Amino acid sequence: MGIDFHLIANFAALALITLAGPAVIFVLFYRRGAL
């Protein structure tokens, strides 16, 4: 069970980084009026 939790935690962190990266870039360009 600990291994499954660890695997889920790593997957969640990876998904969060994958989604947060483009989102941060989008917000930066949006606030600068580039879009």
N, CA, C and O atoms as a DFTB+ gen file, in Angstrom:
140 C
 N C O
     1  1       0.832      -1.195       0.000
     2  2       0.000       0.000       0.000
     3  2       0.873       1.254       0.000
     4  3       0.546       2.244      -0.654
     5  1       1.978       1.207       0.731
     6  2       2.869       2.365       0.755
     7  2       3.469       2.630      -0.619
     8  3       3.650       3.779      -1.022
     9  1       3.777       1.541      -1.339
    10  2       4.357       1.696      -2.671
    11  2       3.327       2.315      -3.616
    12  3       3.664       3.175      -4.430
    13  1       2.068       1.873      -3.507
    14  2       1.021       2.431      -4.361
    15  2       0.843       3.918      -4.070
    16  3       0.712       4.726      -4.990
    17  1       0.837       4.274      -2.781
    18  2       0.682       5.681      -2.405
    19  2       1.844       6.504      -2.949
    20  3       1.650       7.614      -3.444
    21  1       3.045       5.958      -2.855
    22  2       4.227       6.663      -3.343
    23  2       4.133       6.860      -4.855
    24  3       4.473       7.924      -5.372
    25  1       3.670       5.830      -5.557
    26  2       3.532       5.914      -7.008
    27  2       2.486       6.954      -7.382
    28  3       2.688       7.741      -8.306
    29  1       1.361       6.956      -6.658
    30  2       0.300       7.940      -6.920
    31  2       0.801       9.351      -6.621
    32  3       0.494      10.289      -7.356
    33  1       1.571       9.502      -5.543
    34  2       2.094      10.820      -5.181
    35  2       3.031      11.332      -6.268
    36  3       2.969      12.505      -6.633
    37  1       3.901      10.460      -6.791
    38  2       4.815      10.869      -7.857
    39  2       4.041      11.231      -9.121
    40  3       4.361      12.215      -9.788
    41  1       3.019      10.435      -9.451
    42  2       2.210      10.709     -10.633
    43  2       1.472      12.034     -10.488
    44  3       1.382      12.804     -11.444
    45  1       0.940      12.305      -9.286
    46  2       0.227      13.558      -9.044
    47  2       1.168      14.745      -9.156
    48  3       0.801      15.777      -9.717
    49  1       2.383      14.607      -8.626
    50  2       3.360      15.698      -8.706
    51  2       3.748      15.949     -10.162
    52  3       3.859      17.097     -10.591
    53  1       3.953      14.875     -10.916
    54  2       4.319      15.015     -12.333
    55  2       3.188      15.678     -13.108
    56  3       3.438      16.553     -13.936
    57  1       1.950      15.271     -12.849
    58  2       0.793      15.863     -13.530
    59  2       0.666      17.340     -13.162
    60  3       0.362      18.175     -14.013
    61  1       0.899      17.653     -11.896
    62  2       0.799      19.042     -11.448
    63  2       1.826      19.910     -12.156
    64  3       1.503      21.009     -12.608
    65  1       3.074      19.424     -12.258
    66  2       4.126      20.178     -12.952
    67  2       3.789      20.326     -14.431
    68  3       3.978      21.391     -15.018
    69  1       3.283      19.236     -15.030
    70  2       2.953      19.271     -16.458
    71  2       1.862      20.291     -16.741
    72  3       1.897      20.972     -17.766
    73  1       0.891      20.400     -15.836
    74  2      -0.208      21.346     -16.047
    75  2       0.172      22.759     -15.611
    76  3      -0.250      23.736     -16.229
    77  1       0.962      22.865     -14.555
    78  2       1.301      24.175     -14.012
    79  2       2.301      24.913     -14.898
    80  3       2.262      26.141     -14.974
    81  1       3.188      24.193     -15.562
    82  2       4.191      24.845     -16.418
    83  2       3.557      25.708     -17.497
    84  3       3.786      26.917     -17.517
    85  1       2.763      25.123     -18.400
    86  2       2.109      25.918     -19.443
    87  2       1.165      26.973     -18.864
    88  3       1.026      28.055     -19.435
    89  1       0.519      26.672     -17.743
    90  2      -0.413      27.629     -17.136
    91  2       0.330      28.886     -16.677
    92  3      -0.149      30.001     -16.886
    93  1       1.490      28.710     -16.057
    94  2       2.281      29.859     -15.594
    95  2       2.737      30.691     -16.789
    96  3       2.665      31.919     -16.756
    97  1       3.208      30.025     -17.847
    98  2       3.650      30.736     -19.045
    99  2       2.479      31.500     -19.662
   100  3       2.631      32.648     -20.081
   101  1       1.312      30.860     -19.715
   102  2       0.122      31.509     -20.269
   103  2      -0.226      32.765     -19.478
   104  3      -0.520      33.809     -20.060
   105  1      -0.192      32.661     -18.138
   106  2      -0.523      33.818     -17.289
   107  2       0.483      34.940     -17.503
   108  3       0.098      36.107     -17.582
   109  1       1.760      34.608     -17.598
   110  2       2.782      35.638     -17.799
   111  2       2.560      36.376     -19.107
   112  3       2.599      37.606     -19.134
   113  1       2.326      35.639     -20.205
   114  2       2.090      36.289     -21.485
   115  2       0.779      37.058     -21.473
   116  3       0.693      38.143     -22.048
   117  1      -0.249      36.508     -20.822
   118  2      -1.554      37.165     -20.782
   119  2      -1.466      38.496     -20.055
   120  3      -2.036      39.487     -20.510
   121  1      -0.757      38.533     -18.926
   122  2      -0.643      39.779     -18.150
   123  2       0.207      40.803     -18.881
   124  3       0.056      42.002     -18.645
   125  1       1.108      40.356     -19.774
   126  2       1.921      41.296     -20.529
   127  2       1.178      41.790     -21.774
   128  3       1.641      42.696     -22.467
   129  1       0.013      41.178     -22.049
   130  2      -0.775      41.599     -23.196
   131  2      -0.259      41.051     -24.499
   132  3      -0.541      41.606     -25.561
   133  1       0.505      39.954     -24.438
   134  2       1.089      39.376     -25.658
   135  2       0.065      38.527     -26.412
   136  3       0.231      38.263     -27.603
   137  1      -0.999      38.098     -25.713
   138  2      -2.008      37.267     -26.368
   139  2      -3.182      38.136     -26.791
   140  3      -4.148      37.631     -27.364
